[in-house]
Amino acid sequence: MSHTNDNAIALSRRGFLKVLAGAAGALVVGIPFAQAVDAPVPPALLGDTLYGLGAYVRIDADGHVVIGIRDPDTGTGTSTSLARIIADELDADWTRVSTVSLGLGVEDDNGKPRWVYGHQTSGLGNSIPAAWADLRGAGALARWLLLQAAARRLGVPADRLHCQEGNVVAPDGRRLGYGELAEAAAKIAPPDAPVPPKTPDRYTLIGQPAGDVDARAIVTGQATHALDTYMADALIAVLSHCPWPDGSVESLDTSEALAVKGVVKVVQVKPEAGVPLGQTVRSPAVAVLAENTWAALQGRAKLKLQWKAGAQNESSAWFEQQAADLVNDKNAQPAARVRNDGDVDAAAKKAAHRLEATYVQPWLAHATAEPMNCVAKVDKDGAVLVVPTQAPQQAWKVVQRLTGLSPAQIEIRVPRVGGGYGRRLDHDYVAEAVMLAKAVEKPVKLMWTRDEDLTQDYYRSATVHKFSAALDGKRQIVSWNQRMASASALAQRGLPDNQLWTSEVDAHQLPAGLVPHLRNDWYSLPSAMLRGPSRGMPHVSNAFAVESFVDEIAHSLKEDPLVTRLRLIGEARMIPLGDGRTLDTGRLINVLKLVADRIEWKNWLRTVNGLGIACWHIDGAYVAHAIETSLQGDRLNIERVVCAVDVGRAVNPMGLEGQVAGATLDALSAALNLSISYKDSQVQQHSWKDYPLASMALLPDTTEVIIVPGDRDPTGASFLGMPSAAPALANAVFRVSAVRVRRLPLLKEMLRML
Amino acid sequence: MANAQDQMPTPGTSNTIVPEKVREGVDLEINGKSYRHSGDDQMPLLWYLRDVLRLTGTKYSGEHGEGGYDLVLVDGKLASATHLPVAKLAGKKVTTVEGLAATDGKLHPLQQAFVDEDAIGCGYCTPGWLMASLDLLNRHPQPSDNDIDQLPNLCRCGCQTRVRRAIKRVAKGAHA
């Protein structure tokens, strides 16, 4: 970047960090927009809007620190954890830190969009790992600049000063607050080489527990999700969606709807041909636009609307039968041989003991608390959207395509998001809002009802897993064969067929690396049901099947299932899994032993209750659950849940505990009761009465989370608590009831077999 | 309402007193403040709170109020804002999540307990949990686990065990 002036020094630091003087003597470190520096925008304006600035951190003249959060917070705690990574590096006074959600920053670089903050996606538990180096770099640079400014002011070399809770402190005890130094610091040229971040022994915030930065706003009702945003003159839109994505309007009479006081217009929206799933309207819909939500809802109820059915007439029962037939057909060809170690068939032939089992898991919906919604203002000069999204860049692409506006003309704001779980990686609802705003030439606030949220989802496919394992004379598993059938979550998204398995199976999942002869085949099923990413995929369904089957092996050996697992894992060692990934068996053993000790596993046979255990690993993170259940008649009680996680360094142990406990309960809730069924390609669940997330009464009273201390770079954790929870529960149910649940949802199956 | 006309001063008896117009609408008291809703009196409280008053702490739950995000207190009793037409609330006292903290900003002990226990996931269902928990504590100052089990709220993020801790923290405080 060539432009400089007295107030805005734009020197490259590792190619992206910039230092700027903000308004009223503020120091700003971050990533300014091209136009903010090159235009140039008068520096006096830079402090006015963080959205327009793209800063990671701003230190005001009064010492207040504002930190920009680049990834949406869907409840995974990014607002808190990402802020604390910078604040620690900066030695900020946490009580004087506030955060602001960074909207989407786009640079128009010769017509090409460039993402200013890096990849702004909340999903796959990746926010902390992705931001770890960037954020510490920004904090370290700000701290370095403040130290230089203080050195000049105090006449003491910078290396003899240190930073502490928002102050620079000299050896003689003199202190200068960051606010006093901000203006001078902003005028100092950054060093050519990156400022090294702190050594971990000097962390003051990282590793210490902190509550959610938005907690006060949330408990007072002041926090605004996208659905709480009201744009001036915006019409409220509610929709009636066609039950079939390939259906159409047969007949429509809008007269009674338009007669409702407050209803302004009725508009049809349609999917666009040839646009990948998730980037345009999902199903044809009729939108009722009104002055308020109540009028819109009444208007919708008064539509005289007949849908013409699509050609799709699939049922979930048929799908599951197809899946079962595939995994049982020895001649069926897999769509992907995901892993093939050794010679499974030869090893199985020689084996002393063989075992088979089949597991069936149902279709699932995302069921976010905040339904799909989007506020959109679109005109020829630009577009402003308020979107509850996990991936603002993807939302931006949808807006860009539908409006033809240039990157700099589109502003995407992302307030706190009412749950993601992968649903908001797709942006059909954004396309609807943009189309409607264009059609009525007014801002539009779109809201889906709960019914639409459940029936117009991108579902998780049902799965059927079939295992064959063979053991040698020393009771060791020598051969492992997994055949899994499902409909890929990645189909109809423009990806090549040879990548479709990646949403369904992890090539490195257990027991890969532990069994010499191991094969993992994925069988692809076509389905008209639309699918999409889900929380913890592909680990959740696979862990349930694998960790239940390991328990079955233990039972057939008349062995303690913990002992079977520990024998299978073997000694603590590093096992390369391919793709550069490694299984650290020592960390896996450790989490298993921690939960076993805590739940007093030694009583596993003596207790009248049932104890179950399971473990899993995901890309360098390790987790285990131990669960105690009891039966009173046919009523299942989850008495105790213990979970241990090893994510390397825990940035915010309190947030991590919340994530792990939350994911555990989410997994238990789904496993206990949830399934989506459909007939004629129409989903039969319309409200939470028939898609019953678990109530307080069904869930355990406590969830004990053990966090393994570690000094490796942190890994993601937002879904880590999911995979081993349901199999630990099913294994505990087997101990207490002798019912082996091989089909979810668990309660229904347990009651059927009791 | 029809009699209101009869009670008005007769026009023309004074040059300075202008006869007052009939005030149409429903009078409500929400979080200690008086409001008059002059629109459709069948509008559910939920949309009056959100669209008209911009008190957005009370959330949309679903067509049936399922999940309990829309819970408020009406004359101290737990109620679903989805199911209450404004017309039925004339003269009644409504408390929403915005009305829990003291006027000086000090959090209600239950709000503070939710903060201290980090009993929050995405935050969308939190106001509903607060209102239902407050109602529970009003009825059972020392609720048992079975009492807490009766809460009608749903949470996809899995904050239930932390909510339970927060409720017990307040109950313990009341006991001490």
Interface residues (C-beta under 8 A of the other chain):
Chain A: D73 T74 G75 G211 D212 D214 A215 R216 I218 V219 T220 G221 Q222 A223 T224 H225 L227 D228 Y230 I236 K261 G262 N292 T293 W294 A295 A367 T368 A369 E370 P371 R416 V417 G418 G419 G420 Y421 M447 T449 R450 D451 M654 G655 E657 G658 A661 G662 A663 T664 L665 D666 S669 S687 W688 K689 P692 L693 A694 S695 M696 A697 L699 P700 D701 T702 T703
Chain B: G39 D40 M43 P44 W47 R50 D51 V52 R54 L55 T56 G57 T58 K59 Y60 S61 G62 E63 H64 E66 G67 Y69 T96 V97 E98 L100 A101 L107 Q111 F114 V115 D116 D118 I120 G121 C122 G123 Y124 C125 T126 P127 L130 D145 I148 D149 Q150 L151 P152 N153 L154 C155 R156 C157 G158 C159 Q160 T161 R162 V163 R164 R165
